[in-house]
Every structure is written in structure tokens, then in C-alpha cells.
Amino acid sequence: MVIGVGALGNEVLKNLALFGVGSIVLVDFDTIEQSNLTRSILFRREDADKGYYKVEVAARRIREINPDIQILPVCGDLLTDTGLGFYRRMDVVIGCLDNLQARLALNRQCHRAGKTWIDGGIGELEGQVSVYQPGKNCYECNLTDEEKCDLNRAMPCAGMVTLNAAAGQTPTTSVSASIIGAIQVQEAMKHINRDVYATTGKTDKAQTMTNSAFTTLVGKLFFYEGMHPSAGIYDFATFDKDCTAHEYWNPVVEMPKLSADTTISEAFALLKQALSVDTVEINLRNDKFVDRIVSRESNQRFFPMLPASKIPLYIKANEELFYLNATEGFYQHDFENIDESFPYQQFTLRNIGIPYLDIIQVSTPHGLFYAEFSQDIYNFINYFYLCHPKNENTQI
């Protein structure tokens, strides 16, 4: 899985395609802009003119480089639009992100799924790579006090472009992206190669030789600085046993009849049957559901019926609500957990903010369970069939 399709993501995808990696899930929610073109090898001027989504164009161009690749573009957020079942099925996850909040979210998802992820970051003439493996090191545990303060004022690439352009600077260079992207893919191939030898029945001698042939960046930080050319590797292995990010959602109960398109009432019935319990409560761990907004002074009411992650856009699109938010502020009524008293039983799980192929945390009288929307996987297998009709044995 590659998350983020900016300058760094372009380089990572190019290298994966050249290596001949078989299947890639690609995640990004942004569209292509003119400013992307000087450092993104997969994008063209007409893509920016037409405002195409990055994942769609990148998937098409990667297939041109390597027609045998099976690639699934997910146009959305890594947390609220990409189910944990995707992460669970990956060999490795590569993060090409531009802010701390996104990295924190990815770190938590990978811990829940028990997956190694490779973080890369670039800026002007420098960059860095770290590899995070559950049980050994953690992105959140490594945050400095200054970085924790930055969480409240993180700025995406568009903001960086504006600031750096005003200062006569370029926020990233194609050289930095190329170097850091190459290191990320090199680390990914080490991880995949290690797993191949662990599962193909190679002899102990062959496996020992392979494992001793390379060193990974797990618990390390690779740093490159191009102004006065130098590179170094530093210890970077903080793992606080009390960190709240270290959730491993296991075991997972696969639910072949459960989909994000299932209604709430049907989902409760399926969960009670599968878990052999009389009552269940679905915990909305990633995204609350907001059914109404009330202005603080005039008591005006609005009924968005949306996940909390969609509320900022809802406010921006509603002129009256946007004005009230600026002048009065408002209260919002939301649900963090839902049970059979939830008043919108006819809604689907997708309606309340749960993405396809997700894994949900379910509270029961017998404890917590983790249920996967396994029916959704057939939709994505069908997608792969449409893109690659010759590959009849396609699997995620």
C-alpha cells in the first residue's frame, strides 16, 4: 500500500513498477495542480488543467510502465475512507505524507493491523526515512515536544507552496524525492524478500544467508542533506509500553455477509449471530456520526446526517451555517458508539462513516471483538478483474 501521491509518492510508485511488484493499493484524496508538475514524474499538464485525482492518473501511468501490475486506486482519506481490512492484507505500507496528523493516523492503523510501515519525508534539499515495526518502535513514541506542538498547526503542501513561493524557495525538489523514494522502496523490498524466505520453505542455511545479507532501517532514521552533501543513519527506536497507539486488533472475525453497504439493523443481526451474543455495540473509533448542529444563540438547527470528518465541508458549503459558525458558534450532536437504540437503523454502515472492507470494534457482554466487512473484498477483486482480465487468479 502506498499512501500519498505527491512528489515522493510518484517516485515510490515508479520504483515499485520497475521492480515488478505485483499488487498495489494506492490512497490519496487530492487533485493534481500545476505546482505538482515540476516534481511529479507521473503527472502531465492536461491532468492539472482538468483537475484529475492523483490516484486515478498515477494508476493509469503505472500500468503504462508495467501492464502486469494490479493496482487499486482509493480516492479518499487513509483513515476514514480506507478500511482496516486493506491494511491487514498488505505485505508492507509506504507512507508518502506531508503532515504529522496523517502520520499519526497511519501509525495507529498499522499497529491495529500488525503491519510494518515505511515513513518518508522531504523538504527542499533534504529528506529522511524511518521504518516502524509493531513491537519494536513507534512513530508516536518518537515525537518530540516541539512536534507535538506542531500537531495543532500542521500545514499541508498547498500551504507550504504559498509560503515558500513568497520567499523565493521551492518546497521540495525532484532530486530529494528521488533519493528518499528510492530508499523507501529499497526498504520495502527487503521486508517483502524477508517474508518470502520465511514462507517458501527455504533451507535454514539459505534463509540465514539471505537475512544476513542486508540490514533494515527498523528502529533507525536515514537522513540525507543535499546542501552540503551528507547522509547518516541514527538510532530511532523509542517504544513506550504505555503508548495508546499500540492497539493490535486481533483476532479478527471475518464476516462474509457483512459490507459497508449493509444497513445498521441488518449489521446488528449479523453480528449477534456471528458472535453468539444477545446485545452488541459498535464503537466508532475513527469517525463520529453527526445528526444535528444547533447554533449557540439563535438556536437554529441543521441536520447534516454525516460523519464528523465531512462536517467542515458541509459548513463551508452552507452559507447560512458558515456565517453562524463565524458569529455564534454551534453545538453538534454526535454518536461515538451505536447500539440497537440508534435512531437511524435504515442507514448503511457507509452512511455513518465506516469505509469499505473496514474492521470495527464491537463491544459485547463477553468482551471486545473485531469484525471485518469481508463481503467488500469481492467488490475489489471484481475491480481487479476488470482492469486485468487475463489474471484470473487475482487476489488481494
C-alpha positions as CSV (number, residue, x, y, z in Angstrom):
1,M,0.0,0.0,0.0
2,V,1.3,3.5,-0.9
3,I,-0.4,6.4,0.9
4,G,0.2,9.8,-0.6
5,V,0.8,10.5,-4.3
6,G,2.8,13.7,-4.3
7,A,6.4,14.1,-5.4
8,L,7.5,11.3,-3.1
9,G,4.6,9.0,-3.9
10,N,5.4,9.4,-7.6
11,E,8.9,8.2,-7.1
12,V,7.9,5.3,-4.9
13,L,5.3,4.1,-7.4
14,K,7.7,4.4,-10.3
15,N,10.3,2.3,-8.5
16,L,7.7,-0.3,-7.4
17,A,6.6,-0.6,-11.0
18,L,10.1,-1.1,-12.3
19,F,10.8,-3.7,-9.6
20,G,7.7,-5.6,-10.8
21,V,5.7,-5.6,-7.5
22,G,2.5,-7.5,-8.3
23,S,-0.3,-5.6,-6.5
24,I,-0.5,-2.0,-5.1
25,V,-3.3,-0.3,-3.2
26,L,-2.9,3.5,-3.8
27,V,-4.5,6.0,-1.4
28,D,-4.8,9.8,-1.8
29,F,-7.7,12.3,-1.9
30,D,-6.1,15.3,-3.7
31,T,-6.3,16.6,-7.2
32,I,-3.4,17.5,-9.5
33,E,-2.3,21.1,-9.6
34,Q,0.1,23.0,-11.8
35,S,2.6,23.3,-8.9
36,N,2.9,19.4,-8.8
37,L,4.2,19.1,-12.3
38,T,7.9,20.1,-11.7
39,R,8.5,17.3,-9.3
40,S,5.9,14.6,-10.2
41,I,7.0,12.2,-12.9
42,L,3.6,10.6,-13.4
43,F,1.6,13.9,-14.0
44,R,1.1,15.9,-17.1
45,R,-0.2,19.5,-17.8
46,E,-3.5,18.3,-19.1
47,D,-4.0,16.3,-15.8
48,A,-3.7,19.6,-13.9
49,D,-5.9,21.5,-16.3
50,K,-8.7,19.0,-15.9
51,G,-8.2,18.7,-12.1
52,Y,-7.9,14.9,-12.2
53,Y,-7.5,13.0,-9.0
54,K,-3.9,12.0,-8.3
55,V,-4.7,8.3,-7.6
56,E,-6.5,7.8,-10.9
57,V,-3.8,9.3,-13.1
58,A,-1.0,7.6,-11.1
59,A,-2.7,4.2,-11.5
60,R,-3.0,4.7,-15.3
61,R,0.6,5.8,-15.8
62,I,1.9,3.0,-13.6
63,R,0.1,0.5,-15.8
64,E,1.8,2.0,-18.8
65,I,5.2,1.4,-17.2
66,N,4.2,-2.2,-16.1
67,P,1.0,-3.6,-17.6
68,D,1.2,-6.6,-15.3
69,I,0.7,-4.6,-12.1
70,Q,-2.6,-4.9,-10.3
71,I,-3.3,-1.5,-8.9
72,L,-6.4,-0.3,-6.9
73,P,-6.7,3.5,-6.5
74,V,-8.6,4.5,-3.4
75,C,-9.6,8.2,-3.7
76,G,-10.0,9.2,-0.1
77,D,-8.6,9.5,3.4
78,L,-6.3,6.9,4.8
79,L,-8.4,6.6,8.0
80,T,-12.0,7.4,7.2
81,D,-12.1,6.1,3.6
82,T,-9.7,3.1,3.7
83,G,-10.9,0.1,5.7
84,L,-8.5,-1.6,8.1
85,G,-9.1,-4.8,6.1
86,F,-6.9,-3.3,3.4
87,Y,-4.0,-2.8,5.8
88,R,-4.5,-6.3,7.2
89,R,-3.9,-7.8,3.7
90,M,-0.7,-5.8,2.8
91,D,2.8,-7.0,3.0
92,V,4.1,-3.6,3.8
93,V,2.7,0.0,3.9
94,I,4.7,3.0,2.5
95,G,3.8,6.5,3.8
96,C,4.5,9.5,1.5
97,L,2.7,12.0,3.7
98,D,3.1,15.7,4.4
99,N,1.9,16.3,7.9
100,L,2.1,14.9,11.4
101,Q,-1.7,14.2,11.8
102,A,-1.7,11.9,8.8
103,R,1.4,10.1,10.0
104,L,-0.2,9.6,13.5
105,A,-3.3,8.1,11.8
106,L,-1.2,5.8,9.6
107,N,0.9,4.7,12.6
108,R,-2.3,3.7,14.5
109,Q,-3.8,1.9,11.6
110,C,-0.6,-0.1,11.1
111,H,-0.4,-1.0,14.7
112,R,-4.0,-2.2,14.7
113,A,-3.3,-4.4,11.6
114,G,0.1,-5.5,12.9
115,K,1.9,-4.2,9.8
116,T,5.3,-2.6,9.2
117,W,5.2,0.9,7.6
118,I,7.9,2.9,6.0
119,D,7.8,6.7,6.5
120,G,9.5,9.2,4.2
121,G,9.7,12.9,4.3
122,I,11.2,15.6,2.1
123,G,11.9,19.3,2.1
124,E,13.9,21.4,-0.2
125,L,17.4,19.7,-0.3
126,E,16.9,17.1,2.5
127,G,14.9,14.1,3.4
128,Q,14.6,11.2,5.8
129,V,13.3,7.6,6.0
130,S,12.3,5.5,9.0
131,V,10.8,2.0,9.3
132,Y,8.3,1.3,12.0
133,Q,7.5,-2.3,13.1
134,P,4.9,-3.0,15.8
135,G,6.5,-4.2,19.0
136,K,9.9,-2.6,18.1
137,N,9.3,1.1,17.5
138,C,6.5,3.6,17.1
139,Y,6.1,6.9,15.3
140,E,4.0,8.4,18.1
141,C,6.5,7.4,20.8
142,N,9.3,9.2,18.8
143,L,7.6,12.6,18.6
144,T,9.5,15.4,20.3
145,D,7.7,18.0,22.4
146,E,8.1,20.5,19.5
147,E,6.4,18.1,17.1
148,K,3.5,17.6,19.5
149,C,3.0,21.3,19.5
150,D,3.1,21.3,15.7
151,L,0.1,19.0,15.6
152,N,-2.2,21.9,16.2
153,R,-0.8,23.9,13.3
154,A,0.3,21.3,10.8
155,M,0.3,22.7,7.2
156,P,-0.3,20.7,4.1
157,C,1.7,21.0,0.9
158,A,-0.5,23.7,-0.6
159,G,0.2,26.0,2.3
160,M,4.0,25.2,2.1
161,V,3.9,26.1,-1.6
162,T,2.4,29.5,-0.9
163,L,4.8,30.3,1.9
164,N,7.9,29.1,0.1
165,A,7.0,30.8,-3.2
166,A,6.7,34.1,-1.3
167,A,10.2,33.5,0.0
168,G,11.6,32.6,-3.5
169,Q,12.0,29.0,-2.5
170,T,10.9,25.6,-3.8
171,P,9.3,23.4,-1.1
172,T,10.7,20.1,-2.5
173,T,13.0,19.1,-5.3
174,S,12.7,16.2,-7.6
175,V,16.2,15.1,-6.5
176,S,15.2,14.9,-2.8
177,A,12.0,13.0,-3.8
178,S,14.0,10.6,-6.0
179,I,16.6,9.8,-3.3
180,I,14.1,9.3,-0.4
181,G,11.6,7.4,-2.6
182,A,14.4,5.0,-3.7
183,I,15.4,4.3,-0.1
184,Q,11.7,3.7,0.9
185,V,11.3,1.2,-1.9
186,Q,14.6,-0.5,-1.1
187,E,13.4,-1.0,2.5
188,A,10.1,-2.3,1.3
189,M,11.8,-4.9,-1.0
190,K,13.9,-6.0,2.0
191,H,10.8,-6.5,4.0
192,I,9.0,-8.4,1.3
193,N,12.1,-10.6,0.5
194,R,12.4,-11.5,4.2
195,D,8.8,-12.6,4.3
196,V,9.2,-14.7,1.1
197,Y,12.0,-16.6,2.5
198,A,10.1,-17.1,5.8
199,T,7.2,-18.7,4.0
200,T,8.5,-20.6,1.0
201,G,10.3,-23.4,2.8
202,K,13.8,-22.4,2.0
203,T,16.5,-24.2,4.0
204,D,17.7,-22.7,7.2
205,K,21.1,-22.1,5.6
206,A,19.6,-20.2,2.7
207,Q,17.4,-18.2,5.0
208,T,20.3,-17.3,7.3
209,M,22.4,-16.2,4.3
210,T,19.5,-14.0,3.0
211,N,18.8,-12.4,6.3
212,S,22.4,-11.6,7.0
213,A,22.8,-10.1,3.5
214,F,21.1,-6.8,4.4
215,T,20.3,-4.6,7.3
216,T,16.9,-2.8,7.5
217,L,16.0,0.7,8.9
218,V,13.7,-0.7,11.6
219,G,14.4,1.4,14.7
220,K,16.7,3.7,12.6
221,L,16.5,7.0,10.8
222,F,18.2,7.6,7.5
223,F,18.9,11.3,6.9
224,Y,20.0,12.9,3.7
225,E,21.2,16.6,3.4
226,G,22.0,17.9,-0.1
227,M,23.1,21.5,0.5
228,H,26.5,20.2,1.9
229,P,26.1,16.6,0.7
230,S,26.0,14.2,3.6
231,A,23.9,11.2,4.8
232,G,23.7,9.4,8.1
233,I,21.9,6.7,10.0
234,Y,20.8,7.3,13.6
235,D,19.1,5.2,16.3
236,F,15.4,6.0,16.4
237,A,13.7,3.2,18.3
238,T,11.5,4.6,21.1
239,F,8.7,2.2,22.2
240,D,6.8,3.2,25.3
241,K,4.7,0.3,26.5
242,D,2.0,2.7,27.8
243,C,1.5,4.4,24.4
244,T,-2.1,4.4,23.4
245,A,-1.2,3.9,19.7
246,H,-0.2,0.3,20.4
247,E,-3.5,-1.4,19.8
248,Y,-3.4,-4.7,18.0
249,W,-6.9,-5.6,16.8
250,N,-6.8,-9.4,16.9
251,P,-8.3,-11.9,16.4
252,V,-10.4,-10.6,13.5
253,V,-13.7,-12.3,12.8
254,E,-14.3,-12.3,9.1
255,M,-17.9,-11.6,8.2
256,P,-18.6,-12.8,4.6
257,K,-22.1,-11.4,4.7
258,L,-21.2,-8.0,6.1
259,S,-20.5,-5.0,3.9
260,A,-20.2,-1.3,4.4
261,D,-23.5,-1.2,2.3
262,T,-25.3,-3.3,5.0
263,T,-28.0,-1.4,6.9
264,I,-27.4,-0.8,10.6
265,S,-30.3,-3.1,11.6
266,E,-29.0,-5.9,9.4
267,A,-25.5,-5.4,10.8
268,F,-26.7,-5.8,14.4
269,A,-28.5,-9.1,13.5
270,L,-25.4,-10.5,11.6
271,L,-23.1,-9.5,14.5
272,K,-25.2,-11.0,17.2
273,Q,-25.5,-14.3,15.2
274,A,-21.8,-14.5,14.4
275,L,-20.6,-13.6,17.9
276,S,-23.3,-15.7,19.7
277,V,-24.5,-12.8,21.9
278,D,-27.8,-11.0,22.6
279,T,-26.5,-7.4,22.5
280,V,-23.8,-5.6,20.6
281,E,-22.5,-2.0,20.5
282,I,-20.4,-0.7,17.5
283,N,-17.6,1.6,18.6
284,L,-17.0,4.4,16.0
285,R,-13.3,4.6,16.7
286,N,-12.3,6.6,13.6
287,D,-15.2,8.9,12.8
288,K,-18.2,10.0,14.8
289,F,-21.7,10.4,13.3
290,V,-23.3,13.9,13.4
291,D,-27.1,14.1,13.1
292,R,-27.7,17.7,14.0
293,I,-26.0,21.1,14.5
294,V,-27.5,23.8,16.7
295,S,-26.3,27.5,16.7
296,R,-25.4,28.7,20.2
297,E,-27.5,31.9,20.4
298,S,-30.4,31.8,17.8
299,N,-30.9,28.0,18.3
300,Q,-31.1,27.4,14.6
301,R,-31.0,23.7,13.7
302,F,-29.3,21.9,10.8
303,F,-29.4,18.2,10.1
304,P,-26.2,17.1,8.2
305,M,-26.5,13.3,8.8
306,L,-22.8,13.0,8.1
307,P,-19.6,11.6,9.5
308,A,-17.8,14.2,11.6
309,S,-14.9,14.2,9.1
310,K,-17.3,15.6,6.5
311,I,-18.7,18.4,8.7
312,P,-16.1,21.1,7.8
313,L,-17.1,20.8,4.1
314,Y,-20.7,20.8,5.0
315,I,-20.3,24.0,6.9
316,K,-18.3,25.6,4.1
317,A,-21.0,24.7,1.5
318,N,-23.9,26.1,3.6
319,E,-23.7,29.9,3.5
320,E,-26.0,30.4,6.5
321,L,-24.3,27.9,8.6
322,F,-20.9,29.2,7.6
323,Y,-21.9,32.7,8.9
324,L,-23.4,31.3,12.1
325,N,-20.3,29.3,12.8
326,A,-18.2,32.5,12.5
327,T,-20.5,34.7,14.6
328,E,-22.2,32.5,17.1
329,G,-20.6,29.1,17.0
330,F,-22.7,26.0,17.4
331,Y,-23.2,22.7,19.2
332,Q,-23.1,19.4,17.4
333,H,-24.9,16.2,18.5
334,D,-22.9,13.1,17.6
335,F,-22.7,9.4,18.3
336,E,-19.4,7.8,19.3
337,N,-21.0,4.4,19.8
338,I,-24.2,2.9,18.5
339,D,-26.4,0.1,19.7
340,E,-29.9,-1.0,18.8
341,S,-31.4,2.2,20.2
342,F,-29.7,4.1,17.4
343,P,-32.5,6.1,15.7
344,Y,-31.3,5.7,12.1
345,Q,-31.4,1.9,11.7
346,Q,-32.2,2.2,8.0
347,F,-28.8,3.9,7.3
348,T,-26.0,1.8,6.0
349,L,-22.7,1.5,7.8
350,R,-21.2,3.6,5.0
351,N,-23.7,6.3,5.6
352,I,-22.4,6.8,9.2
353,G,-18.7,6.9,8.1
354,I,-17.5,3.3,8.1
355,P,-15.5,2.6,4.9
356,Y,-15.5,-0.5,2.7
357,L,-13.5,-3.5,3.9
358,D,-13.2,-2.0,7.4
359,I,-12.8,-3.8,10.7
360,I,-15.0,-2.5,13.5
361,Q,-14.6,-2.8,17.2
362,V,-17.7,-4.4,18.8
363,S,-18.5,-4.4,22.5
364,T,-20.4,-7.4,23.8
365,P,-21.2,-8.9,27.2
366,H,-18.3,-11.3,26.5
367,G,-15.8,-8.6,25.7
368,L,-14.4,-6.8,22.6
369,F,-14.5,-8.4,19.2
370,Y,-13.1,-7.2,15.8
371,A,-15.4,-7.8,12.9
372,E,-14.3,-7.4,9.2
373,F,-16.6,-6.4,6.4
374,S,-15.3,-9.3,4.4
375,Q,-18.1,-9.2,1.8
376,D,-16.5,-6.0,0.4
377,I,-13.4,-7.8,-0.7
378,Y,-15.3,-9.4,-3.6
379,N,-16.1,-5.9,-5.0
380,F,-12.4,-5.1,-5.2
381,I,-11.5,-8.5,-6.7
382,N,-14.0,-7.7,-9.4
383,Y,-12.3,-4.3,-9.9
384,F,-9.0,-6.1,-10.4
385,Y,-10.7,-8.5,-12.9
386,L,-12.0,-5.5,-14.9
387,C,-8.5,-3.9,-15.1
388,H,-6.7,-7.2,-15.6
389,P,-9.0,-9.8,-17.3
390,K,-6.1,-12.1,-18.0
391,N,-5.2,-12.5,-14.4
392,E,-7.8,-15.0,-13.3
393,N,-6.2,-15.8,-10.0
394,T,-6.1,-12.2,-8.8
395,Q,-6.3,-11.9,-5.0
396,I,-5.9,-9.1,-2.6
